[in-house]
Amino acid sequence: MTSIRVLSALIGVFTILAAFYWAAVTLMAPDTDPPWLTRIVFRASRNVLHFLTRIMQSNWRRSALRTLYIPFSLLAIVACSLILTAIGYTFLFYGVSEDSLSRSYVNSVSSISVLGIGGLPSSRLQTTIAGIEAFTGPVFVALLISYIAGMHSTINQQRANVRTLNAGIGRATNGIQLLETAAAGQGLASLSNVWASWTVSFDELDKTYRTVEGYLLFFSPNMASHWTIDTLTVLDAANLRNTILLRSPDMQAAHCLESGTLIMSRVAPHFDHHVLSFNPQQMAIQVSRDEFEALCDTLASGGEPVIGDLEGAWTQFESSRRAYVEPIAHVERMLVTPERQLSLKL
């Protein structure tokens, strides 16, 4: 056996072990930070789905396609694992036999696919290797099935939580609308429960964003609006409430603002990528000084005690807002959707 054959066998063994390790860490240890290759596959999956949704005319079809992000990404993990494994066994077959590299590739594909398209093994060693490789496909599929079965409840739970959070803010698309709607309805005190629920959501994100499941759930295309528009709406409302009113600060609003600012400032630098987008639509989200003062007038006319120093209140609001709007803008650029790309004016 020549040195080239030995080196080929070693490379093959290393590639096979790396593929198994990568698949095992991704599918069997979901509480770990996704390996770099897993992140690349997940990013590629998002870009593929993003491209496909851009060429679709029906919003219903776009939404339905986005729901496939998680299963599509996991299938891509299995597919890449099988490809790496087949390549590894190709080098291994080449290293332990006198076959050509082309014949070794055919034997590897024949074994991993259990199609029997390759030639008969020329030695017991090759027979053993081919038999081991034949079990590779079912093993990866079994890992995928067990992972999806365990993650199904997590996905459903998150969807239920998001629906609950969205119900709390109604149709408001910014913090001013949320405060005005509450003031005209059940009162600003009713928002305490909303801020408390979002605080729990931020705390859960803090625990999961460094995991495989957290990565998939956070970057799910249907979550883009939740982590940009809705999050900014809730944090702006909490910021405005404790800045404008002369009443004692709402502690739930303060906790929500603190938790939201902290977790978004952690998530933004931890994930640093985006989907490919061409000529995206843009919608500016900002709170202008005129809107700020108009909200003060609206609340005052409704009987709410508004602070007299509007200049100082505006400065405080802008200072607090800058701490969370910058990371949210960063997250927005990673979660851009075909329908709209938010341009957050800092």
N, C-alpha and C positions, 0 to 999 in steps of 0.2 A: 504494500500500500504506500503510495507516494505521499510526500509531505502535503501536496495540494489536496489529496483526498482526505487526509487526516484533518487538515484545516477546515475543509468543507464540512466534515462530520461534526466538528466542534461548533462551527457557526450554526449548523442545523439544530443541534441540541440546544444551544443558547437561544435561538429564535423560538423554538417550540416552548421552552420554559418561560420565556418572556411573554409569549402570547397567552399561556395559561395563567401566569401571574397577573397579567393585565386584566384578563377577563374575570378572574376570581376577585380581584380587588374591586372592580367596578360592579360586579353583579352579586357578590357574596359579602362584601364589606361596605354597605351603603353609607355607613356613618363616617367614612374616611373622605378626605379631600380628593376630588377626582384627579387621577394621574393626568399628566400633560397630554398624552395621546388620546385619552378619553375626552378631554376638553376640545381637542382639535376635531374629533369625530362629531361631538355635539354641535360645535360651531358650524361645521360643514352641513350638518342636517338642517340647522336653522336657515342657512343660506339657500339650500336647495328648496325648502318649503317657501321661503321668502320669494324666490324667483318664480315658483309655480303660482303663488297667489297673485303675483303682479300681472300674470298673463290671463288670469280669470276675470270674467266680467261680473259674475254673480257674487254678491256679498255672502250669500248663504254658502256657496261652494268654498269661498275663501275661509269662512269661519270653520266649516267642517274639516277643511284640509289642515288648519292649524291645530285642531285637536289631535292630529296624528303625530305631533312633534315628539312626544315621549315614546310611543311604541316604535316610531320610525328611527329615533336615535338609538334605542336599545337593540333593534334589529341590525342597525349599522355596526354596533359594537360587536355583535355575534359574527356578522359577515366579515369584518376586518380581522377578527380573531381567527376565523377559519382560513382566510387568505394568508395571514402570517404563518399559521400552522402548516398549511400546504407548502409554503415556500421553505419553511424550516425542514420539513420532511424531504423536500426535493434535494436540499443540500446533504441531508443525512443519507438518503439513498445513494446519492452520487459518491459520498465518502466511503461507504461500506461495500461498494460493488465496483465492477468494471464498466458499468453502463455509462452512456453519454449523459450529459446534463438534460438533454431533451427527453430521453427515455426515463430518466429519474423523475422528471416533472410529470410525465404521463402516469407513472406508477404511483406517485404521490396523489394526484387527482383521482386516480382510480380507487385508491384505498380510502381516502377521506370521504368520497362520494358514494362508496360501496357500489360502484357501477360495474367493476370488473373489466374495464376497458384496457387495462395495462397487461403486460405479459406476466407469465408465471414467475414468482420469485426464484432466483437462482441459488439461494442458500437459505438455511434455517434462520439466520439472522435477519435477512430481508423479510422472510415470512413473519417473523415475530414483530418486526417494526411495522409491517403493513397491517397486521392484526391490531396492534395498539392504535395506529392511526385511524382505523375504521371506527373505533369507539369515540373519536374526538368530536365528530359532529353531534351525535346524540348527547354527549356530555355538555357541550355548549348550549344546545337547545334546552336541556334540562335546567341548566343554570338560569337561562332566560325565563323559562316558565315559572320557576320558583320565585324569581325576583319580581316578575309582574304580578304574581298572585299576592305577594306581600305588599306591593306598592299600590295595588288597586284601592285598598281602603284608605291609604294616605291621600291619594288623588281625590277621592270622593269627599273626604273630610275637608280638604283644602277648598274644594269647590263650594261646599256648604258654608264654610267660614267666610269666603269671599262674598257669597250672596248675602250673608248676614251683614257684613261690613258695608256693602253697597246699599243695602236697604236703609242703613242708618243715615247715609248722606243724601239719599233720594236722587234727584236729578241735578243737584248742585255740581257745577263744574269748576268752582273756585271757592276759596274761603269766604269771600264776601257774600256770595249767594247763600252759602250754608248758614251763616250767621243771620242774614236777613230772613231767610225762610223760618229758622227756629224762633226768632224774635216775633215774627208775625203769627206763629202757631203756638206751640206748647211752651215757648219761653227758652231762653238761653240755657237754663239749668238742665233742659232735656238733652243737651249735647254732652253732658258729663258721661253718660253711658256710652255714647259713641266714642269718645276719647278713651274711655277705659277699655273698650273692645279693641281699638286699634293699638293700644299699648300692649295688650296680650299678643296681638299679631306681630308687632315689632319684636317682642321678646322671643317668640317662636322662630322668627326669621333669624335672629341672632344665634340661635342654637343650631340651625339647620343649613345656613347658607354655605358652609364649608363642607357639606356632604354631597354625595352623588344625587340623592333624592332632592336635596335643597337646590342644587344646581338646575336639575331638570324642571322642577316646579317654578323656580324663579324666572327662568328664561323661556318658559312656555309662552308662545306668541300671544295667546289670549290673556296673558297677565300684564301686558305692556301698559294698558290703561290703568290697571290697579296700582302699579308701582310708580306711576308718574303722575297722571292727572288726579286720581283719588288720594294718593298719599300727600301730594302737594296741597290739595284742597283741605284735608283734615289738619295738616300742620299749620297752614295759613290761618285757618279758623281758630285753632288753639292759640296761636301767636297773637292774633288780633283781639281775641277775647280778653286775654290777660294784660294786653297793652293799653286798650282803649278804656275799659270800664274802671270806675273808681272803687268798685267792690273788691273784696278780698280775692286774690287769685284763685281760680278754679284749679284745685290740686290735680284733678284728672287731666285737665288740659296741660298743666305744667309737666306732668309725668309723660304724657303722650309726646309733647314737644321734645322733651329730653331724650326719650327712648328712640323716637323717629329720627332725630338728628344724629344720634350716636350710631344707629345701625346703618343708616344710609351712607354715613361717612366711612363705615367699614366695608360695606358691600362694594361701593364704587371703585376703590383702588384694588380690591381683591380680584374683581373680574374686569379685564381691560380689553374688550373686543366689541365688535358690532357686526350687524348683518350688512351685506352689500345693498346699497340703495341708489337708484338713479332717479333724479328729478322728483324727490319726495315732496308732497304737499307740506306746507308749514302752517302752524298756528301758534301765534305768540301767546304766552301765558305770563302775565305780570300783574302786579298791583301798583297802580299809579297813585300819585299823591292826591289827585282829584277823586279817585275811587275811594281812597282811604278817608278823606274828609266827608265824602258823600255818605259813607257808612256811618261815620260818627253822627252826622245830622239825622240819619234814619233811626239810629238807636236812641238818640236823644229825644226825638219826636215821639218815640214809642214809650218813653218814660224810663229809659235806662240811664243810670248816672255815668256820664261820659267825662273823661279827664279834660281839664281845661287847657293844659299845655300840649296842644296838638303837635307843635314842632318837636318837642322832646319825645312825645309818643311815637311820632313817625320815625325819628332817628333810632329809637329803641327797636321798633318793629323791623326796620330795614337791617339793623345789625343782627338781630336774631334770625331773620329770614336768610341772610347770606350764608349762614352756617349749614342750612339744609338744602337750599335751592341749588347750590353748586354741585353737591353729590347727586341730587336728583336729576340735574341736567346731564351729568355723566352717565347715570343709569339709563336715562331716556335715549341717549345716543347708542346704547347697546341693545335697547329693546325696540328700536324703530320698527314701525309696521308699514305695509304698503299704503294704507289709507292716509296716514298722517305722521309727520315727524315733528315732534314738539320742539320749538325753538325757545327755550327758557331764557328770557332776558334778565340777566343778573343785575 
